[in-house]
């Protein structure tokens, strides 16, 4: 498809806003009125777009929160990592930025901040089970995999060690 480009006498490209045919008084007033309506409509549409985007982001946040709660309930009921699980960015967006894990060897419970992980945000939470290791057992030369417990809104309180 060929595009025809008109140009002015001085070589600049022709635009509708550049050259307007001469208008009579009533036509000029009508054109100004229509241009005013168009400008007002762009403001209205931009406002509606921003409101719809904010409402949509709120709905997505609610959906991510419900997904995390559902996954926690299935984890509690079945006792094993459930596939499919939420991606890392979904719990963070839904208000569940902490993952509770337990070492499969020494049974030490830890909280992992999902924001601080060096994994792509599209990584599934159940895929982290094989990648997370117990730091306490690593000191003794062992590297057992972690067991996923649940997603949490805040870290557990540190137990007083005796």
C-alpha positions in Angstrom: 0.0 0.0 0.0 1.4 3.4 -1.0 0.9 6.4 1.1 0.5 9.7 -0.6 2.3 12.5 1.3 1.3 16.1 0.4 3.7 18.8 1.1 3.5 22.6 1.4 5.4 25.0 -0.9 8.2 25.2 1.6 8.6 21.4 1.8 6.9 20.8 5.2 4.4 17.9 5.3 0.8 18.9 5.0 -1.4 18.4 8.0 -5.0 19.2 8.5 -4.1 21.4 11.4 -1.6 23.3 9.2 -4.0 24.5 6.5 -7.6 25.1 7.0 -9.9 26.4 4.3 -11.2 29.8 4.9 -14.5 29.7 6.8 -17.3 32.1 7.0 -18.3 33.5 10.4 -21.0 30.9 11.2 -18.8 28.0 10.0 -15.9 29.3 12.1 -18.1 29.4 15.2 -19.4 25.9 14.5 -15.9 24.6 14.0 -14.7 26.2 17.3 -17.7 24.7 19.1 -16.9 21.2 17.8 -13.2 21.6 18.7 -14.2 22.6 22.2 -16.5 19.5 22.5 -13.7 17.3 21.2 -11.3 18.6 23.8 -13.8 18.2 26.6 -14.5 14.7 25.5 -10.8 13.8 25.6 -10.7 14.9 29.2 -13.8 12.9 30.1 -12.5 9.8 28.3 -9.1 10.1 30.0 -10.8 10.4 33.4 -13.0 7.3 32.7 -9.9 5.4 31.6 -8.0 6.2 34.8 -11.0 5.2 36.9 -11.5 1.9 35.0 -7.7 1.1 35.3 -7.8 1.7 39.1 -10.9 -0.4 39.5 -9.3 -3.2 37.4 -6.1 -3.1 39.4 -8.2 -3.4 42.6 -10.0 -6.4 41.1 -6.8 -8.0 40.1 -5.4 -7.5 43.7 -8.6 -9.1 45.1 -8.3 -12.0 42.7 -4.6 -12.6 43.7 -5.5 -12.5 47.4 -8.3 -15.1 46.9 -5.9 -17.3 44.9 -3.4 -17.2 47.7 -6.0 -18.1 50.3 -7.3 -20.9 48.1 -3.8 -22.3 47.7 -3.1 -22.1 51.4 -6.3 -24.0 52.1 -5.4 -26.7 49.6 -1.9 -26.9 51.1 -3.4 -27.4 54.6 -5.8 -30.0 53.3 -3.5 -32.0 51.1 -0.2 -31.4 53.0 2.0 -31.1 49.9 2.8 -28.4 47.3 -0.1 -28.0 45.0 0.4 -27.6 41.3 -0.6 -25.2 40.0 0.4 -22.6 42.5 0.4 -18.8 42.3 3.4 -17.1 40.6 5.7 -15.1 42.8 4.2 -11.8 41.8 0.6 -12.8 42.6 1.1 -13.3 46.4 3.1 -10.1 46.5 0.3 -8.2 44.7 -2.4 -9.9 46.8 -0.8 -9.0 50.2 0.9 -12.4 50.9 4.6 -11.5 50.4 6.0 -14.1 52.8 6.4 -17.9 52.2 6.7 -20.1 55.3 9.0 -23.1 54.7 10.3 -25.9 56.9 13.6 -27.8 56.5 12.9 -31.4 55.7 15.9 -32.6 57.8 16.0 -30.5 61.0 12.3 -29.2 60.9 13.4 -25.6 61.4 10.7 -23.2 60.2 11.8 -20.1 58.3 10.0 -17.2 56.5 11.1 -16.2 53.0 10.4 -12.7 51.6 9.2 -13.3 48.1 10.1 -9.8 47.0 13.8 -10.5 47.8 14.1 -13.7 45.8 16.2 -13.6 42.7 13.7 -15.4 40.5 11.6 -14.1 37.7 8.2 -12.9 39.0 6.5 -15.5 36.8 8.1 -18.4 38.7 5.5 -20.6 40.4 5.7 -20.9 44.2 5.7 -24.7 44.2 8.8 -24.6 42.0 10.7 -22.9 44.8 10.6 -26.0 47.0 13.5 -27.6 45.3 15.5 -24.3 45.1 15.2 -23.2 48.7 17.7 -24.7 51.2 18.1 -24.6 55.0 20.9 -22.3 56.1 21.2 -24.1 59.4 21.8 -27.5 57.8 24.1 -25.9 55.2 26.6 -25.1 57.9 26.9 -28.9 58.7 27.5 -29.7 55.0 24.0 -30.8 54.2 21.6 -29.2 51.7 18.2 -30.7 52.1 15.3 -29.2 50.2 12.7 -27.1 52.0 9.0 -28.1 52.5 6.5 -25.4 51.7 4.0 -24.7 54.4 1.9 -21.6 53.4 1.9 -18.1 52.1 1.6 -15.4 54.8 0.8 -11.8 55.1 3.5 -11.1 57.6 6.5 -13.1 59.0 5.9 -15.2 62.0 7.2 -13.9 65.3 10.7 -15.2 66.0 10.5 -17.8 68.8 12.7 -17.2 71.8 15.6 -19.5 71.5 16.9 -21.2 74.7 
